[in-house]
């Protein structure tokens, strides 16, 4: 198995935007709350590994395929595929001087940060709007024994504001009262 490591300042913005997870309270078909754990962090190194990396500078795209793993600090993101779209006149993603525009994740997305986890079929991160979206037949969020289920999770990265939409029915939530912080 071959893999390539890819380290850039711009890539650290990718991983920070893709990672951490959440805990929030909810109601019927849509849930909104603050998710402070999903804010951008530019000060930690990032490691990206995949079975293959294809860079198409003319198209300003980088394709990471096969067992993609992104690690930053205590946070890990895994997916089957990750496509990075970048901007910049004459820029190459390998130079570290590019601006990331969008990131697309496919083939089962898994995020883990400490006790928080999220899984989905696909995800998208938009740097311009600083919005992160997880989607699929079932998006599952958990923190310890607390579990949240829906089909679309939208997070505003700048504020941490989050919204979980149902799968045509209702958002499902299981909260364990024993998991509440002791005061």
C-alpha positions in Angstrom: 0.0 0.0 0.0 1.3 3.4 -0.9 0.4 6.7 0.6 1.6 10.2 0.4 1.8 12.7 3.2 0.7 16.2 2.4 1.4 19.1 4.8 0.6 22.7 4.0 -0.7 25.7 5.9 -3.7 25.8 3.7 -4.4 22.1 4.4 -4.4 22.8 8.1 -7.4 25.0 7.5 -9.1 22.0 5.7 -8.7 19.7 8.6 -9.6 22.2 11.2 -12.8 22.8 9.3 -13.6 19.2 8.9 -13.1 18.2 12.5 -14.2 18.0 16.0 -17.7 17.1 16.8 -20.5 18.1 19.0 -23.1 18.0 21.7 -26.4 19.9 21.6 -30.0 19.8 22.6 -32.9 19.4 20.2 -36.6 19.3 19.3 -38.9 17.7 16.6 -37.9 17.8 12.9 -35.0 20.2 13.0 -32.5 20.9 15.7 -30.4 24.0 16.1 -27.7 24.8 18.6 -24.2 26.0 19.1 -21.3 23.7 18.3 -18.3 25.5 19.6 -16.0 22.5 18.8 -16.4 23.0 15.1 -14.5 26.3 14.8 -11.4 26.8 12.6 -7.9 26.4 14.1 -4.8 27.3 12.1 -2.1 26.7 14.7 -1.7 22.9 14.8 0.1 20.8 12.2 -1.9 18.5 10.0 -1.2 15.1 8.5 -3.1 13.8 5.5 -2.6 10.2 4.4 -4.3 8.3 1.5 -3.6 5.4 -0.8 -3.2 7.8 -3.7 -2.9 11.5 -4.3 -3.5 13.1 -7.7 -3.0 16.8 -8.2 -4.4 18.6 -11.2 -2.9 22.2 -10.9 -4.5 23.2 -14.2 -7.9 22.4 -12.7 -6.9 23.5 -9.3 -8.0 20.2 -7.7 -6.3 17.6 -5.5 -7.8 14.1 -5.3 -7.1 12.0 -2.2 -8.4 8.5 -2.7 -8.4 5.3 -0.7 -8.3 5.2 3.1 -8.1 9.0 3.5 -7.1 10.0 7.0 -6.7 13.6 8.2 -5.2 14.1 11.7 -4.9 17.4 13.6 -4.2 17.3 17.3 -6.7 14.9 18.9 -9.1 15.0 16.0 -9.2 12.5 13.1 -11.3 12.5 9.9 -11.6 9.5 7.7 -13.2 9.0 4.3 -12.9 6.9 1.1 -12.3 10.0 -1.0 -11.5 13.7 -0.4 -11.4 16.3 -3.2 -9.9 19.7 -2.5 -10.6 22.7 -4.8 -8.2 25.6 -4.4 -7.7 29.0 -5.8 -4.8 31.3 -6.5 -3.1 32.6 -9.7 -0.3 30.2 -10.6 -0.7 28.4 -7.2 0.0 24.8 -6.6 -1.5 22.9 -3.7 2.0 21.5 -3.0 3.4 24.9 -2.4 1.3 25.5 0.7 0.4 29.0 -0.5 -2.9 28.1 -2.0 -6.3 29.2 -0.7 -8.7 26.3 -0.2 -12.1 26.9 -1.8 -14.1 23.7 -1.1 -13.6 20.2 0.2 -15.8 17.3 -0.8 -15.8 14.0 1.3 -17.3 10.7 0.0 -17.6 7.1 0.8 -18.4 7.1 4.5 -17.2 10.0 6.5 -16.1 9.5 10.1 -15.0 12.3 12.4 -13.6 11.7 15.9 -12.5 14.2 18.5 -12.0 12.9 22.0 -15.4 11.6 23.2 -17.3 13.2 20.2 -18.0 11.3 16.9 -19.9 11.9 13.7 -20.6 9.6 10.7 -22.3 10.3 7.4 -22.2 9.1 3.8 -20.7 12.4 2.5 -19.6 15.8 3.6 -18.7 19.2 2.2 -16.8 22.2 3.5 -17.1 25.6 1.9 -14.3 28.0 3.0 -16.0 31.2 1.5 -19.2 30.7 3.6 -17.4 28.8 6.3 -20.1 26.1 6.3 -19.6 22.4 6.9 -22.4 19.9 5.9 -22.6 16.2 6.6 -25.3 14.3 4.7 -26.6 10.8 4.1 -29.4 8.4 4.8 -28.4 8.7 8.4 -26.1 11.2 10.0 -25.2 10.0 13.5 -23.6 12.3 16.1 -22.6 11.1 19.5 -20.9 12.2 22.6 -20.5 9.4 25.1 -24.0 7.9 25.6 -25.8 10.8 23.9 -26.8 10.1 20.3 -28.4 12.4 17.7 -29.7 11.1 14.3 -30.8 13.0 11.2 -30.0 13.2 7.5 -28.3 16.6 7.2 -26.0 18.5 9.7 -25.1 22.0 8.7 -22.5 23.9 10.9 -21.6 27.6 10.5 -17.8 27.3 11.3 -17.3 31.0 12.3 -20.0 30.9 15.0 -20.4 27.2 15.8 -24.1 27.4 15.1 -25.5 24.0 14.0 -28.7 22.6 12.5 -29.7 18.9 12.2 -32.4 18.1 9.8 -34.6 15.0 9.8 -34.9 12.3 7.2 -38.4 13.3 6.1 -39.7 12.4 9.6 -38.2 13.6 12.8 -34.8 14.0 14.4 -34.0 11.2 16.8 -32.2 12.0 20.1 -31.2 9.8 23.0 -29.9 11.7 26.0 -28.5 10.1 29.1 -29.2 12.3 32.2 -26.1 10.7 33.8 -23.9 12.4 31.2 -24.8 15.9 32.4 -21.9 17.8 33.9 -21.9 17.8 37.7 -22.5 21.3 39.1 
